[in-house]
Amino acid sequence: MCPSTPAANATVFLGMITPAGQVAYVTPQLPADVALATADPDRPVESQLRLAGPCVTTSCGFWTGAHCGLGERLAASYQETTGETEAELPRCAIRRSCRWYAEQGRSACAACSYVVTDAR
């Protein structure tokens, strides 16, 4: 699963974007359409909600040909900024199927709550 997918590809609602620009995760997993029905139609959905969906690999600009380049950059940036490799992980509904976690481990997972797909 891609933990930061556009609404058009979303199948899972991960959480709300807080005023501070972080994800407030929801558990257990909820279908994306439940959250999409509550979104403010005057703002981009991705600036309000964090959504997940199937990884589209070669159809995504972050795909390197072998893995998700966004997850890789996220993990590297988090480790560089914090120096942490064993951070406490958020309660996430898709961790078992998350591409970022599978490929980059704890660092990508710990930094995930700081990713907003569309911050307009």
Secondary structure, 3 states (H helix, E strand, C coil): CECCCCHHHCCEEEEEECCCCCEEEEEEEEEHHHHHCCCCCCCCHHHCEEEEECCCHHHCCCECCCCEHHHHHHHHHHHHHHCCCCCCCCCCCCHHHCHHHHHHCHHHHHHHHHCCCCCC
